Amino acid sequence: MASIRKEIVIDASAECVWDALRDWGGLHVRLVPGFATDARLDGEDRIVTFFNGSVLRERLVDLDDGARRLVWSVVEEPYTHHNASAQVFADGADRSVFVWIIDFLPNELAGRAAALMEHALSVIKRTLEPERPGQ
């Protein structure tokens, strides 16, 4: 089983980052606009359309406000198994650490998944960090 762990420091409060992450249906607007181009809810699942045209059904497993942790699973191909979590940790008053972990099969998807995660994390950082004068 492939397992990938990525993290990024975001210059925004943990509360701000968590508020965007926990918005299960607003992924394409609040967290990764442009990376995800649409998300629609179907019960507790969300159907996400990505910039590359792929569409995945993601099932909400857990949303833990106390731990600032979201857990979901992709329930369709190309995965035969998929479990993901994203968690936000405070790093001072106005800084956060965003940790994203996925475990999945088949292993052959690891290179593509890692590259997509890096791309998504850069979008998250750009989306959530406040604009500073002169930027």
N, C-alpha and C positions, 0 to 999 in steps of 0.2 A: 504494500500500500504506500502510495506517495503521501508525504506530509510536508507542507510548506508553511513556514512562519515568517511573516514580514511585519515590520513595525516602522513607524514614522513619527517624528516629533512635529506637533502642530502648534503654532503660536496663537492659540485660542484656548479659552477655559474648557475644562473637562465638561462642564455643564452645557456649554455651547456645542461642543463636538458630539456629546451624547444626544442632545436634543435632535440633531440632524440624523444621526445613526439610527435612533429608535423609531424614526418616522418610516415605518415599514412600507407604506404606500408611496412615499415621497422621494424615494431613492434617486430618481431621474431629475428631480428638481433641486433637492436640498443637499445631497451628498456627492453625487457623481454626474452632474449635468454634462451631456455630451458623450460621456462614456456609456451611460444608460440613457437611451432616448425615449423610453416609455416604460411605465410600470402600471399594471392594473391589478386590483385585488380580485381574487376569486376565493371567497371564504377567508381562511388564514393563509392561503397561498398567494404569491404574487407572480404574475407573468411578466418577465422583464425582457425588453428588447434592447439589445446592445448596439453600439456604433458599427460593429462589423456585420450586422444583420441577424446574428444568432438570437434565438428566443428560448428562454429557459423558464421552467416552472420551479419556483423556490418555495419550500414549505417552512413556515415559521415553527421552530422547535421551542425556543425560549426567549423571552424578553425580560431581563432582570434589571430593573431600575436601580436597585441597591448596589449591584456590582457593575453597573453600566456595561452590560454584556448582552449581545444579541447572538442567537444561534439559529442557523437555518440549514436546510439540506436541499440540494438540487435533486429532483425526483424523476428525472428523465435522462435519456441519452444526451450527451455522449458518455455520461458516467454510469457505472454499474454500482458505485457507492460514492456518496459525497456527504461530508459533514463540514460545516464552516462555523467559525465564531469570530466576532469582532468585539473588542473590549477597549474601553477608554480609561486611562489612568491619569490622574492629576499630576502635574509636574510643576508645582507652584500655582499661583493664582491665575495666570494667563497663559499657561502652557500645558499641553497634553501629550501623552504617548498613546498612539492608536496601534493596537496589536490585532493582526488578522491571521488566523490559522485555518488552513483547509487540509483535510485528510480525504483521499479519494482513490478510486480505481477507475480505469486502468492507469497504471504507472506511466504509460507512454504519453499521457497528457501533461506531465509535470513541466516540461519546458514551456509550453504554450501557457499553462496556468500561471506560472511564475512571472512571465512577461506581462500578462494581463493584470496581475495583481500590482506589479510595479506601476503600470500605467494608471490604474485606478487610484492608487495611493497618491500619485502626483496630482491627480484631479481633486481628490479629497482635500489635500493640503492647500491647493490654490483656491478652492471653493470656500473653505472655512476660515482661512487666515484673513483678518481684516486688512483692507487696503490702507497703506500708509501714504502720507503725502509724498509726492514725487514718484510714486510707482506707476 
